[in-house]
């Protein structure tokens, strides 16, 4: 189930790839044959995430950092980074998550909108998404 070894869990196929982060971190792709969800987990911008997310119906991507800040490399994405991953992977919809409470969540949305013209939502507690 890790890096090229998918697992089957009931009706779901789960693929896992390692992404860039100071500690070991993974992104997940969950498919049921009719729809696909990809979750970035903690990661900086990286090709393994883009490859995993190719053609996904929904990309749930973290956006912990802000554009224009002196952000450490390979730790987290900005809203723009998440939006670019969505563009590069040709996903249908982007949901931004893991935005620190000290940041205005709308700023992450606005950064993503600079590059991704598909539907963008901010994750919220209790939300559900049809795929």
Backbone as XML, in Angstrom:
<?xml version="1.0"?>
<chain id="A" units="angstrom">
  <residue number="1" name="UNK">
    <atom name="N" x="0.827" y="-1.190" z="0.000"/>
    <atom name="CA" x="0.000" y="0.000" z="0.000"/>
    <atom name="C" x="0.868" y="1.250" z="0.000"/>
  </residue>
  <residue number="2" name="UNK">
    <atom name="N" x="2.125" y="1.132" z="-0.147"/>
    <atom name="CA" x="3.001" y="2.292" z="-0.097"/>
    <atom name="C" x="3.789" y="2.404" z="-1.388"/>
  </residue>
  <residue number="3" name="UNK">
    <atom name="N" x="3.717" y="3.598" z="-1.999"/>
    <atom name="CA" x="4.443" y="3.877" z="-3.231"/>
    <atom name="C" x="4.315" y="2.786" z="-4.284"/>
  </residue>
  <residue number="4" name="UNK">
    <atom name="N" x="3.118" y="2.679" z="-4.832"/>
    <atom name="CA" x="2.911" y="1.766" z="-5.949"/>
    <atom name="C" x="2.241" y="0.462" z="-5.594"/>
  </residue>
  <residue number="5" name="UNK">
    <atom name="N" x="1.974" y="0.225" z="-4.343"/>
    <atom name="CA" x="1.317" y="-1.008" z="-3.914"/>
    <atom name="C" x="-0.078" y="-0.667" z="-3.371"/>
  </residue>
  <residue number="6" name="UNK">
    <atom name="N" x="-1.094" y="-0.571" z="-4.239"/>
    <atom name="CA" x="-2.434" y="-0.201" z="-3.766"/>
    <atom name="C" x="-3.039" y="-1.280" z="-2.869"/>
  </residue>
  <residue number="7" name="UNK">
    <atom name="N" x="-3.928" y="-0.826" z="-2.008"/>
    <atom name="CA" x="-4.667" y="-1.734" z="-1.130"/>
    <atom name="C" x="-6.141" y="-1.642" z="-1.477"/>
  </residue>
  <residue number="8" name="UNK">
    <atom name="N" x="-6.845" y="-2.732" z="-1.318"/>
    <atom name="CA" x="-8.285" y="-2.755" z="-1.516"/>
    <atom name="C" x="-8.945" y="-2.868" z="-0.153"/>
  </residue>
  <residue number="9" name="UNK">
    <atom name="N" x="-9.834" y="-1.924" z="0.129"/>
    <atom name="CA" x="-10.579" y="-1.901" z="1.388"/>
    <atom name="C" x="-12.054" y="-1.819" z="1.037"/>
  </residue>
  <residue number="10" name="UNK">
    <atom name="N" x="-12.737" y="-2.960" z="1.064"/>
    <atom name="CA" x="-14.131" y="-2.985" z="0.632"/>
    <atom name="C" x="-14.216" y="-2.513" z="-0.808"/>
  </residue>
  <residue number="11" name="UNK">
    <atom name="N" x="-15.051" y="-1.492" z="-1.087"/>
    <atom name="CA" x="-15.194" y="-1.013" z="-2.459"/>
    <atom name="C" x="-14.104" y="-0.017" z="-2.878"/>
  </residue>
  <residue number="12" name="UNK">
    <atom name="N" x="-13.166" y="0.266" z="-1.980"/>
    <atom name="CA" x="-12.174" y="1.310" z="-2.232"/>
    <atom name="C" x="-10.801" y="0.752" z="-2.577"/>
  </residue>
  <residue number="13" name="UNK">
    <atom name="N" x="-10.139" y="1.429" z="-3.495"/>
    <atom name="CA" x="-8.726" y="1.185" z="-3.769"/>
    <atom name="C" x="-7.978" y="2.394" z="-3.222"/>
  </residue>
  <residue number="14" name="UNK">
    <atom name="N" x="-6.963" y="2.127" z="-2.394"/>
    <atom name="CA" x="-6.203" y="3.195" z="-1.754"/>
    <atom name="C" x="-4.758" y="3.114" z="-2.214"/>
  </residue>
  <residue number="15" name="UNK">
    <atom name="N" x="-4.280" y="4.221" z="-2.774"/>
    <atom name="CA" x="-2.879" y="4.350" z="-3.157"/>
    <atom name="C" x="-2.235" y="5.366" z="-2.225"/>
  </residue>
  <residue number="16" name="UNK">
    <atom name="N" x="-1.005" y="5.108" z="-1.842"/>
    <atom name="CA" x="-0.287" y="5.965" z="-0.915"/>
    <atom name="C" x="1.078" y="6.289" z="-1.506"/>
  </residue>
  <residue number="17" name="UNK">
    <atom name="N" x="1.462" y="7.561" z="-1.464"/>
    <atom name="CA" x="2.805" y="7.950" z="-1.881"/>
    <atom name="C" x="3.419" y="8.859" z="-0.830"/>
  </residue>
  <residue number="18" name="UNK">
    <atom name="N" x="4.721" y="8.746" z="-0.711"/>
    <atom name="CA" x="5.442" y="9.626" z="0.189"/>
    <atom name="C" x="5.573" y="10.996" z="-0.468"/>
  </residue>
  <residue number="19" name="UNK">
    <atom name="N" x="5.353" y="12.050" z="0.314"/>
    <atom name="CA" x="5.482" y="13.413" z="-0.155"/>
    <atom name="C" x="6.592" y="14.104" z="0.630"/>
  </residue>
  <residue number="20" name="UNK">
    <atom name="N" x="6.956" y="15.312" z="0.208"/>
    <atom name="CA" x="8.056" y="16.010" z="0.869"/>
    <atom name="C" x="7.582" y="16.684" z="2.146"/>
  </residue>
  <residue number="21" name="UNK">
    <atom name="N" x="8.323" y="16.449" z="3.220"/>
    <atom name="CA" x="8.016" y="17.015" z="4.535"/>
    <atom name="C" x="9.199" y="16.659" z="5.436"/>
  </residue>
  <residue number="22" name="UNK">
    <atom name="N" x="9.513" y="17.485" z="6.438"/>
    <atom name="CA" x="10.664" y="17.185" z="7.292"/>
    <atom name="C" x="10.579" y="15.842" z="8.017"/>
  </residue>
  <residue number="23" name="UNK">
    <atom name="N" x="9.372" y="15.403" z="8.319"/>
    <atom name="CA" x="9.177" y="14.063" z="8.869"/>
    <atom name="C" x="8.392" y="13.267" z="7.835"/>
  </residue>
  <residue number="24" name="UNK">
    <atom name="N" x="8.453" y="11.977" z="7.899"/>
    <atom name="CA" x="7.780" y="11.128" z="6.917"/>
    <atom name="C" x="6.293" y="11.479" z="6.840"/>
  </residue>
  <residue number="25" name="UNK">
    <atom name="N" x="5.829" y="11.740" z="5.622"/>
    <atom name="CA" x="4.427" y="12.096" z="5.402"/>
    <atom name="C" x="3.964" y="11.472" z="4.087"/>
  </residue>
  <residue number="26" name="UNK">
    <atom name="N" x="2.660" y="11.262" z="3.985"/>
    <atom name="CA" x="2.088" y="10.570" z="2.844"/>
    <atom name="C" x="0.849" y="11.286" z="2.327"/>
  </residue>
  <residue number="27" name="UNK">
    <atom name="N" x="0.593" y="11.144" z="1.044"/>
    <atom name="CA" x="-0.655" y="11.559" z="0.412"/>
    <atom name="C" x="-1.417" y="10.289" z="0.061"/>
  </residue>
  <residue number="28" name="UNK">
    <atom name="N" x="-2.743" y="10.385" z="0.043"/>
    <atom name="CA" x="-3.606" y="9.234" z="-0.217"/>
    <atom name="C" x="-4.527" y="9.496" z="-1.393"/>
  </residue>
  <residue number="29" name="UNK">
    <atom name="N" x="-4.764" y="8.466" z="-2.175"/>
    <atom name="CA" x="-5.733" y="8.502" z="-3.269"/>
    <atom name="C" x="-6.734" y="7.385" z="-3.002"/>
  </residue>
  <residue number="30" name="UNK">
    <atom name="N" x="-8.000" y="7.740" z="-2.888"/>
    <atom name="CA" x="-9.048" y="6.771" z="-2.597"/>
    <atom name="C" x="-10.035" y="6.780" z="-3.759"/>
  </residue>
  <residue number="31" name="UNK">
    <atom name="N" x="-10.226" y="5.613" z="-4.384"/>
    <atom name="CA" x="-11.130" y="5.470" z="-5.532"/>
    <atom name="C" x="-12.134" y="4.373" z="-5.246"/>
  </residue>
  <residue number="32" name="UNK">
    <atom name="N" x="-13.349" y="4.553" z="-5.763"/>
    <atom name="CA" x="-14.349" y="3.490" z="-5.665"/>
    <atom name="C" x="-14.830" y="3.045" z="-7.034"/>
  </residue>
  <residue number="33" name="UNK">
    <atom name="N" x="-14.125" y="3.426" z="-8.077"/>
    <atom name="CA" x="-14.524" y="3.084" z="-9.436"/>
    <atom name="C" x="-15.382" y="4.145" z="-10.078"/>
  </residue>
  <residue number="34" name="UNK">
    <atom name="N" x="-16.088" y="4.934" z="-9.263"/>
    <atom name="CA" x="-16.933" y="5.999" z="-9.798"/>
    <atom name="C" x="-16.365" y="7.381" z="-9.498"/>
  </residue>
  <residue number="35" name="UNK">
    <atom name="N" x="-15.570" y="7.506" z="-8.451"/>
    <atom name="CA" x="-15.023" y="8.803" z="-8.065"/>
    <atom name="C" x="-13.702" y="8.647" z="-7.346"/>
  </residue>
  <residue number="36" name="UNK">
    <atom name="N" x="-12.974" y="9.741" z="-7.293"/>
    <atom name="CA" x="-11.644" y="9.714" z="-6.691"/>
    <atom name="C" x="-11.428" y="10.938" z="-5.805"/>
  </residue>
  <residue number="37" name="UNK">
    <atom name="N" x="-10.954" y="10.674" z="-4.592"/>
    <atom name="CA" x="-10.558" y="11.696" z="-3.633"/>
    <atom name="C" x="-9.065" y="11.555" z="-3.396"/>
  </residue>
  <residue number="38" name="UNK">
    <atom name="N" x="-8.336" y="12.669" z="-3.416"/>
    <atom name="CA" x="-6.921" y="12.671" z="-3.067"/>
    <atom name="C" x="-6.739" y="13.630" z="-1.904"/>
  </residue>
  <residue number="39" name="UNK">
    <atom name="N" x="-6.011" y="13.179" z="-0.879"/>
    <atom name="CA" x="-5.694" y="13.995" z="0.292"/>
    <atom name="C" x="-4.192" y="14.204" z="0.334"/>
  </residue>
  <residue number="40" name="UNK">
    <atom name="N" x="-3.772" y="15.454" z="0.367"/>
    <atom name="CA" x="-2.342" y="15.764" z="0.307"/>
    <atom name="C" x="-1.585" y="15.391" z="1.562"/>
  </residue>
  <residue number="41" name="UNK">
    <atom name="N" x="-2.234" y="15.412" z="2.724"/>
    <atom name="CA" x="-1.487" y="15.317" z="3.966"/>
    <atom name="C" x="-0.555" y="16.514" z="4.067"/>
  </residue>
  <residue number="42" name="UNK">
    <atom name="N" x="0.339" y="16.509" z="5.044"/>
    <atom name="CA" x="1.334" y="17.575" z="5.164"/>
    <atom name="C" x="2.370" y="17.405" z="4.076"/>
  </residue>
  <residue number="43" name="UNK">
    <atom name="N" x="2.594" y="18.446" z="3.295"/>
    <atom name="CA" x="3.579" y="18.370" z="2.221"/>
    <atom name="C" x="3.912" y="19.753" z="1.695"/>
  </residue>
  <residue number="44" name="UNK">
    <atom name="N" x="5.103" y="19.879" z="1.191"/>
    <atom name="CA" x="5.429" y="21.012" z="0.349"/>
    <atom name="C" x="5.028" y="20.657" z="-1.065"/>
  </residue>
  <residue number="45" name="UNK">
    <atom name="N" x="5.084" y="21.605" z="-1.989"/>
    <atom name="CA" x="4.777" y="21.290" z="-3.382"/>
    <atom name="C" x="5.717" y="20.193" z="-3.889"/>
  </residue>
  <residue number="46" name="UNK">
    <atom name="N" x="5.159" y="19.188" z="-4.563"/>
    <atom name="CA" x="6.008" y="18.102" z="-5.060"/>
    <atom name="C" x="5.307" y="17.325" z="-6.173"/>
  </residue>
  <residue number="47" name="UNK">
    <atom name="N" x="6.109" y="16.752" z="-7.042"/>
    <atom name="CA" x="5.592" y="15.982" z="-8.172"/>
    <atom name="C" x="4.837" y="14.720" z="-7.745"/>
  </residue>
  <residue number="48" name="UNK">
    <atom name="N" x="5.272" y="14.018" z="-6.686"/>
    <atom name="CA" x="4.497" y="12.830" z="-6.293"/>
    <atom name="C" x="3.028" y="13.148" z="-5.979"/>
  </residue>
  <residue number="49" name="UNK">
    <atom name="N" x="2.763" y="14.306" z="-5.368"/>
    <atom name="CA" x="1.366" y="14.688" z="-5.114"/>
    <atom name="C" x="0.634" y="14.932" z="-6.421"/>
  </residue>
  <residue number="50" name="UNK">
    <atom name="N" x="1.244" y="15.659" z="-7.329"/>
    <atom name="CA" x="0.615" y="15.945" z="-8.629"/>
    <atom name="C" x="0.335" y="14.645" z="-9.372"/>
  </residue>
  <residue number="51" name="UNK">
    <atom name="N" x="1.295" y="13.738" z="-9.383"/>
    <atom name="CA" x="1.101" y="12.459" z="-10.071"/>
    <atom name="C" x="-0.042" y="11.666" z="-9.449"/>
  </residue>
  <residue number="52" name="UNK">
    <atom name="N" x="-0.095" y="11.630" z="-8.134"/>
    <atom name="CA" x="-1.147" y="10.888" z="-7.438"/>
    <atom name="C" x="-2.523" y="11.489" z="-7.703"/>
  </residue>
  <residue number="53" name="UNK">
    <atom name="N" x="-2.588" y="12.807" z="-7.810"/>
    <atom name="CA" x="-3.870" y="13.506" z="-7.946"/>
    <atom name="C" x="-4.390" y="13.580" z="-9.377"/>
  </residue>
  <residue number="54" name="UNK">
    <atom name="N" x="-3.672" y="13.058" z="-10.355"/>
    <atom name="CA" x="-4.077" y="13.180" z="-11.766"/>
    <atom name="C" x="-5.542" y="12.792" z="-11.957"/>
  </residue>
  <residue number="55" name="UNK">
    <atom name="N" x="-6.321" y="13.748" z="-12.468"/>
    <atom name="CA" x="-7.706" y="13.496" z="-12.834"/>
    <atom name="C" x="-8.658" y="13.274" z="-11.682"/>
  </residue>
  <residue number="56" name="UNK">
    <atom name="N" x="-8.249" y="13.579" z="-10.453"/>
    <atom name="CA" x="-9.119" y="13.340" z="-9.292"/>
    <atom name="C" x="-10.352" y="14.234" z="-9.345"/>
  </residue>
  <residue number="57" name="UNK">
    <atom name="N" x="-11.419" y="13.715" z="-8.792"/>
    <atom name="CA" x="-12.649" y="14.500" z="-8.684"/>
    <atom name="C" x="-12.499" y="15.589" z="-7.633"/>
  </residue>
  <residue number="58" name="UNK">
    <atom name="N" x="-11.798" y="15.273" z="-6.545"/>
    <atom name="CA" x="-11.613" y="16.229" z="-5.466"/>
    <atom name="C" x="-10.212" y="16.087" z="-4.896"/>
  </residue>
  <residue number="59" name="UNK">
    <atom name="N" x="-9.516" y="17.207" z="-4.769"/>
    <atom name="CA" x="-8.222" y="17.256" z="-4.100"/>
    <atom name="C" x="-8.407" y="18.015" z="-2.804"/>
  </residue>
  <residue number="60" name="UNK">
    <atom name="N" x="-8.217" y="17.323" z="-1.689"/>
    <atom name="CA" x="-8.242" y="17.921" z="-0.358"/>
    <atom name="C" x="-6.794" y="18.244" z="-0.028"/>
  </residue>
  <residue number="61" name="UNK">
    <atom name="N" x="-6.441" y="19.525" z="-0.082"/>
    <atom name="CA" x="-5.037" y="19.919" z="0.002"/>
    <atom name="C" x="-4.802" y="20.887" z="1.154"/>
  </residue>
  <residue number="62" name="UNK">
    <atom name="N" x="-3.707" y="20.650" z="1.848"/>
    <atom name="CA" x="-3.343" y="21.557" z="2.928"/>
    <atom name="C" x="-2.802" y="22.860" z="2.360"/>
  </residue>
  <residue number="63" name="UNK">
    <atom name="N" x="-3.054" y="23.950" z="3.081"/>
    <atom name="CA" x="-2.586" y="25.274" z="2.656"/>
    <atom name="C" x="-2.191" y="26.063" z="3.908"/>
  </residue>
  <residue number="64" name="UNK">
    <atom name="N" x="-1.160" y="25.588" z="4.574"/>
    <atom name="CA" x="-0.758" y="26.165" z="5.860"/>
    <atom name="C" x="0.038" y="27.448" z="5.750"/>
  </residue>
  <residue number="65" name="UNK">
    <atom name="N" x="0.725" y="27.653" z="4.639"/>
    <atom name="CA" x="1.593" y="28.809" z="4.491"/>
    <atom name="C" x="0.942" y="29.884" z="3.627"/>
  </residue>
  <residue number="66" name="UNK">
    <atom name="N" x="1.488" y="31.083" z="3.668"/>
    <atom name="CA" x="1.029" y="32.217" z="2.878"/>
    <atom name="C" x="2.078" y="32.576" z="1.841"/>
  </residue>
  <residue number="67" name="UNK">
    <atom name="N" x="1.638" y="33.009" z="0.674"/>
    <atom name="CA" x="2.542" y="33.541" z="-0.346"/>
    <atom name="C" x="3.294" y="34.743" z="0.231"/>
  </residue>
  <residue number="68" name="UNK">
    <atom name="N" x="4.519" y="34.907" z="-0.222"/>
    <atom name="CA" x="5.284" y="36.074" z="0.143"/>
    <atom name="C" x="5.954" y="36.018" z="1.489"/>
  </residue>
  <residue number="69" name="UNK">
    <atom name="N" x="5.769" y="34.950" z="2.208"/>
    <atom name="CA" x="6.423" y="34.786" z="3.507"/>
    <atom name="C" x="7.708" y="34.006" z="3.304"/>
  </residue>
  <residue number="70" name="UNK">
    <atom name="N" x="8.596" y="34.080" z="4.279"/>
    <atom name="CA" x="9.837" y="33.310" z="4.233"/>
    <atom name="C" x="9.532" y="31.910" z="4.771"/>
  </residue>
  <residue number="71" name="UNK">
    <atom name="N" x="8.859" y="31.106" z="3.949"/>
    <atom name="CA" x="8.402" y="29.779" z="4.359"/>
    <atom name="C" x="9.521" y="28.750" z="4.216"/>
  </residue>
  <residue number="72" name="UNK">
    <atom name="N" x="9.671" y="27.860" z="5.199"/>
    <atom name="CA" x="10.639" y="26.770" z="5.035"/>
    <atom name="C" x="10.258" y="25.909" z="3.832"/>
  </residue>
  <residue number="73" name="UNK">
    <atom name="N" x="11.244" y="25.412" z="3.113"/>
    <atom name="CA" x="10.977" y="24.554" z="1.954"/>
    <atom name="C" x="10.483" y="23.183" z="2.389"/>
  </residue>
  <residue number="74" name="UNK">
    <atom name="N" x="9.686" y="22.580" z="1.524"/>
    <atom name="CA" x="9.264" y="21.184" z="1.668"/>
    <atom name="C" x="8.549" y="20.884" z="2.988"/>
  </residue>
  <residue number="75" name="UNK">
    <atom name="N" x="7.788" y="21.852" z="3.492"/>
    <atom name="CA" x="7.074" y="21.600" z="4.744"/>
    <atom name="C" x="5.562" y="21.659" z="4.555"/>
  </residue>
  <residue number="76" name="UNK">
    <atom name="N" x="5.082" y="22.754" z="3.959"/>
    <atom name="CA" x="3.653" y="22.954" z="3.738"/>
    <atom name="C" x="3.461" y="23.708" z="2.431"/>
  </residue>
  <residue number="77" name="UNK">
    <atom name="N" x="2.223" y="23.749" z="1.967"/>
    <atom name="CA" x="1.887" y="24.490" z="0.759"/>
    <atom name="C" x="1.167" y="25.781" z="1.113"/>
  </residue>
  <residue number="78" name="UNK">
    <atom name="N" x="1.222" y="26.707" z="0.191"/>
    <atom name="CA" x="0.390" y="27.907" z="0.253"/>
    <atom name="C" x="-0.904" y="27.610" z="-0.499"/>
  </residue>
  <residue number="79" name="UNK">
    <atom name="N" x="-1.850" y="28.526" z="-0.426"/>
    <atom name="CA" x="-3.049" y="28.369" z="-1.240"/>
    <atom name="C" x="-2.704" y="28.307" z="-2.715"/>
  </residue>
  <residue number="80" name="UNK">
    <atom name="N" x="-1.746" y="29.140" z="-3.131"/>
    <atom name="CA" x="-1.324" y="29.135" z="-4.536"/>
    <atom name="C" x="-0.697" y="27.790" z="-4.901"/>
  </residue>
  <residue number="81" name="UNK">
    <atom name="N" x="0.138" y="27.237" z="-4.014"/>
    <atom name="CA" x="0.742" y="25.926" z="-4.283"/>
    <atom name="C" x="-0.332" y="24.854" z="-4.453"/>
  </residue>
  <residue number="82" name="UNK">
    <atom name="N" x="-1.331" y="24.874" z="-3.579"/>
    <atom name="CA" x="-2.421" y="23.899" z="-3.677"/>
    <atom name="C" x="-3.186" y="24.095" z="-4.982"/>
  </residue>
  <residue number="83" name="UNK">
    <atom name="N" x="-3.433" y="25.343" z="-5.332"/>
    <atom name="CA" x="-4.111" y="25.629" z="-6.598"/>
    <atom name="C" x="-3.293" y="25.156" z="-7.790"/>
  </residue>
  <residue number="84" name="UNK">
    <atom name="N" x="-1.984" y="25.344" z="-7.743"/>
    <atom name="CA" x="-1.127" y="24.908" z="-8.847"/>
    <atom name="C" x="-1.114" y="23.388" z="-8.944"/>
  </residue>
  <residue number="85" name="UNK">
    <atom name="N" x="-1.098" y="22.704" z="-7.795"/>
    <atom name="CA" x="-1.167" y="21.234" z="-7.824"/>
    <atom name="C" x="-2.472" y="20.791" z="-8.475"/>
  </residue>
  <residue number="86" name="UNK">
    <atom name="N" x="-3.565" y="21.486" z="-8.158"/>
    <atom name="CA" x="-4.867" y="21.160" z="-8.757"/>
    <atom name="C" x="-4.840" y="21.358" z="-10.273"/>
  </residue>
  <residue number="87" name="UNK">
    <atom name="N" x="-4.218" y="22.438" z="-10.721"/>
    <atom name="CA" x="-4.093" y="22.702" z="-12.155"/>
    <atom name="C" x="-3.239" y="21.627" z="-12.812"/>
  </residue>
  <residue number="88" name="UNK">
    <atom name="N" x="-2.059" y="21.382" z="-12.246"/>
    <atom name="CA" x="-1.110" y="20.431" z="-12.836"/>
    <atom name="C" x="-1.674" y="19.019" z="-12.894"/>
  </residue>
  <residue number="89" name="UNK">
    <atom name="N" x="-2.549" y="18.686" z="-11.944"/>
    <atom name="CA" x="-3.132" y="17.349" z="-11.894"/>
    <atom name="C" x="-4.488" y="17.277" z="-12.599"/>
  </residue>
  <residue number="90" name="UNK">
    <atom name="N" x="-4.965" y="18.390" z="-13.124"/>
    <atom name="CA" x="-6.270" y="18.430" z="-13.806"/>
    <atom name="C" x="-7.391" y="17.878" z="-12.934"/>
  </residue>
  <residue number="91" name="UNK">
    <atom name="N" x="-7.444" y="18.329" z="-11.682"/>
    <atom name="CA" x="-8.521" y="17.888" z="-10.798"/>
    <atom name="C" x="-9.771" y="18.723" z="-11.053"/>
  </residue>
  <residue number="92" name="UNK">
    <atom name="N" x="-10.914" y="18.183" z="-10.657"/>
    <atom name="CA" x="-12.175" y="18.878" z="-10.865"/>
    <atom name="C" x="-12.454" y="19.925" z="-9.795"/>
  </residue>
  <residue number="93" name="UNK">
    <atom name="N" x="-12.114" y="19.596" z="-8.533"/>
    <atom name="CA" x="-12.497" y="20.458" z="-7.416"/>
    <atom name="C" x="-11.392" y="20.452" z="-6.374"/>
  </residue>
  <residue number="94" name="UNK">
    <atom name="N" x="-11.211" y="21.596" z="-5.705"/>
    <atom name="CA" x="-10.176" y="21.759" z="-4.693"/>
    <atom name="C" x="-10.821" y="22.165" z="-3.380"/>
  </residue>
  <residue number="95" name="UNK">
    <atom name="N" x="-10.465" y="21.464" z="-2.318"/>
    <atom name="CA" x="-10.896" y="21.838" z="-0.969"/>
    <atom name="C" x="-9.632" y="22.076" z="-0.158"/>
  </residue>
  <residue number="96" name="UNK">
    <atom name="N" x="-9.529" y="23.257" z="0.432"/>
    <atom name="CA" x="-8.342" y="23.632" z="1.197"/>
    <atom name="C" x="-8.548" y="23.337" z="2.673"/>
  </residue>
  <residue number="97" name="UNK">
    <atom name="N" x="-7.514" y="22.759" z="3.285"/>
    <atom name="CA" x="-7.585" y="22.394" z="4.692"/>
    <atom name="C" x="-6.258" y="22.692" z="5.372"/>
  </residue>
  <residue number="98" name="UNK">
    <atom name="N" x="-6.186" y="22.448" z="6.671"/>
    <atom name="CA" x="-4.964" y="22.610" z="7.471"/>
    <atom name="C" x="-4.464" y="24.056" z="7.419"/>
  </residue>
  <residue number="99" name="UNK">
    <atom name="N" x="-5.405" y="24.995" z="7.460"/>
    <atom name="CA" x="-5.082" y="26.416" z="7.471"/>
    <atom name="C" x="-5.045" y="26.849" z="8.933"/>
  </residue>
  <residue number="100" name="UNK">
    <atom name="N" x="-3.922" y="27.380" z="9.397"/>
    <atom name="CA" x="-3.814" y="27.742" z="10.816"/>
    <atom name="C" x="-4.868" y="28.774" z="11.224"/>
  </residue>
  <residue number="101" name="UNK">
    <atom name="N" x="-5.331" y="28.705" z="12.459"/>
    <atom name="CA" x="-6.381" y="29.628" z="12.910"/>
    <atom name="C" x="-5.946" y="31.088" z="12.941"/>
  </residue>
  <residue number="102" name="UNK">
    <atom name="N" x="-4.644" y="31.355" z="12.933"/>
    <atom name="CA" x="-4.186" y="32.747" z="12.960"/>
    <atom name="C" x="-4.175" y="33.376" z="11.562"/>
  </residue>
  <residue number="103" name="UNK">
    <atom name="N" x="-4.495" y="32.614" z="10.530"/>
    <atom name="CA" x="-4.611" y="33.151" z="9.179"/>
    <atom name="C" x="-6.081" y="33.245" z="8.792"/>
  </residue>
  <residue number="104" name="UNK">
    <atom name="N" x="-6.404" y="34.245" z="8.023"/>
    <atom name="CA" x="-7.735" y="34.369" z="7.446"/>
    <atom name="C" x="-7.847" y="33.296" z="6.360"/>
  </residue>
  <residue number="105" name="UNK">
    <atom name="N" x="-8.750" y="32.359" z="6.537"/>
    <atom name="CA" x="-8.893" y="31.254" z="5.588"/>
    <atom name="C" x="-9.190" y="31.750" z="4.171"/>
  </residue>
  <residue number="106" name="UNK">
    <atom name="N" x="-9.876" y="32.866" z="4.068"/>
    <atom name="CA" x="-10.215" y="33.407" z="2.749"/>
    <atom name="C" x="-8.958" y="33.761" z="1.958"/>
  </residue>
  <residue number="107" name="UNK">
    <atom name="N" x="-7.861" y="34.118" z="2.640"/>
    <atom name="CA" x="-6.614" y="34.423" z="1.944"/>
    <atom name="C" x="-6.081" y="33.190" z="1.222"/>
  </residue>
  <residue number="108" name="UNK">
    <atom name="N" x="-6.187" y="32.021" z="1.845"/>
    <atom name="CA" x="-5.755" y="30.780" z="1.185"/>
    <atom name="C" x="-6.614" y="30.536" z="-0.054"/>
  </residue>
  <residue number="109" name="UNK">
    <atom name="N" x="-7.908" y="30.743" z="0.083"/>
    <atom name="CA" x="-8.830" y="30.591" z="-1.049"/>
    <atom name="C" x="-8.444" y="31.543" z="-2.180"/>
  </residue>
  <residue number="110" name="UNK">
    <atom name="N" x="-8.188" y="32.796" z="-1.834"/>
    <atom name="CA" x="-7.849" y="33.805" z="-2.846"/>
    <atom name="C" x="-6.529" y="33.474" z="-3.539"/>
  </residue>
  <residue number="111" name="UNK">
    <atom name="N" x="-5.557" y="32.951" z="-2.784"/>
    <atom name="CA" x="-4.287" y="32.553" z="-3.391"/>
    <atom name="C" x="-4.496" y="31.413" z="-4.384"/>
  </residue>
  <residue number="112" name="UNK">
    <atom name="N" x="-5.301" y="30.429" z="-4.006"/>
    <atom name="CA" x="-5.573" y="29.295" z="-4.896"/>
    <atom name="C" x="-6.288" y="29.772" z="-6.161"/>
  </residue>
  <residue number="113" name="UNK">
    <atom name="N" x="-7.191" y="30.718" z="-6.005"/>
    <atom name="CA" x="-7.974" y="31.230" z="-7.136"/>
    <atom name="C" x="-7.079" y="31.913" z="-8.175"/>
  </residue>
  <residue number="114" name="UNK">
    <atom name="N" x="-5.917" y="32.400" z="-7.771"/>
    <atom name="CA" x="-5.008" y="33.048" z="-8.720"/>
    <atom name="C" x="-4.569" y="32.103" z="-9.835"/>
  </residue>
  <residue number="115" name="UNK">
    <atom name="N" x="-4.576" y="30.783" z="-9.555"/>
    <atom name="CA" x="-4.100" y="29.825" z="-10.559"/>
    <atom name="C" x="-5.125" y="28.765" z="-10.941"/>
  </residue>
  <residue number="116" name="UNK">
    <atom name="N" x="-6.058" y="28.438" z="-10.057"/>
    <atom name="CA" x="-7.037" y="27.371" z="-10.313"/>
    <atom name="C" x="-8.403" y="28.001" z="-10.538"/>
  </residue>
  <residue number="117" name="UNK">
    <atom name="N" x="-9.021" y="27.719" z="-11.700"/>
    <atom name="CA" x="-10.311" y="28.344" z="-11.986"/>
    <atom name="C" x="-11.502" y="27.423" z="-11.753"/>
  </residue>
  <residue number="118" name="UNK">
    <atom name="N" x="-11.259" y="26.240" z="-11.213"/>
    <atom name="CA" x="-12.350" y="25.330" z="-10.876"/>
    <atom name="C" x="-12.938" y="25.668" z="-9.517"/>
  </residue>
  <residue number="119" name="UNK">
    <atom name="N" x="-13.893" y="24.874" z="-9.067"/>
    <atom name="CA" x="-14.502" y="25.104" z="-7.758"/>
    <atom name="C" x="-13.483" y="24.938" z="-6.627"/>
  </residue>
  <residue number="120" name="UNK">
    <atom name="N" x="-13.488" y="25.908" z="-5.718"/>
    <atom name="CA" x="-12.617" y="25.878" z="-4.541"/>
    <atom name="C" x="-13.492" y="26.086" z="-3.314"/>
  </residue>
  <residue number="121" name="UNK">
    <atom name="N" x="-13.269" y="25.254" z="-2.308"/>
    <atom name="CA" x="-13.977" y="25.402" z="-1.042"/>
    <atom name="C" x="-12.964" y="25.379" z="0.094"/>
  </residue>
  <residue number="122" name="UNK">
    <atom name="N" x="-13.373" y="25.925" z="1.231"/>
    <atom name="CA" x="-12.588" y="25.831" z="2.450"/>
    <atom name="C" x="-13.187" y="24.706" z="3.286"/>
  </residue>
  <residue number="123" name="UNK">
    <atom name="N" x="-12.342" y="23.761" z="3.695"/>
    <atom name="CA" x="-12.829" y="22.651" z="4.515"/>
    <atom name="C" x="-13.415" y="23.201" z="5.812"/>
  </residue>
  <residue number="124" name="UNK">
    <atom name="N" x="-14.472" y="22.560" z="6.272"/>
    <atom name="CA" x="-15.060" y="22.956" z="7.546"/>
    <atom name="C" x="-15.501" y="21.713" z="8.285"/>
  </residue>
  <residue number="125" name="UNK">
    <atom name="N" x="-15.479" y="21.807" z="9.569"/>
    <atom name="CA" x="-15.850" y="20.683" z="10.416"/>
    <atom name="C" x="-17.258" y="20.205" z="10.085"/>
  </residue>
  <residue number="126" name="UNK">
    <atom name="N" x="-17.401" y="18.901" z="9.921"/>
    <atom name="CA" x="-18.704" y="18.309" z="9.651"/>
    <atom name="C" x="-19.133" y="18.322" z="8.189"/>
  </residue>
  <residue number="127" name="UNK">
    <atom name="N" x="-18.335" y="18.917" z="7.332"/>
    <atom name="CA" x="-18.712" y="18.987" z="5.910"/>
    <atom name="C" x="-18.625" y="17.610" z="5.270"/>
  </residue>
  <residue number="128" name="UNK">
    <atom name="N" x="-19.427" y="17.397" z="4.256"/>
    <atom name="CA" x="-19.319" y="16.181" z="3.441"/>
    <atom name="C" x="-19.347" y="16.623" z="1.984"/>
  </residue>
  <residue number="129" name="UNK">
    <atom name="N" x="-18.708" y="15.799" z="1.157"/>
    <atom name="CA" x="-18.556" y="16.149" z="-0.240"/>
    <atom name="C" x="-18.955" y="14.961" z="-1.097"/>
  </residue>
  <residue number="130" name="UNK">
    <atom name="N" x="-19.793" y="15.212" z="-2.086"/>
    <atom name="CA" x="-20.159" y="14.145" z="-3.017"/>
    <atom name="C" x="-19.113" y="14.074" z="-4.110"/>
  </residue>
  <residue number="131" name="UNK">
    <atom name="N" x="-18.713" y="12.871" z="-4.418"/>
    <atom name="CA" x="-17.680" y="12.665" z="-5.442"/>
    <atom name="C" x="-18.265" y="11.766" z="-6.522"/>
  </residue>
</chain>
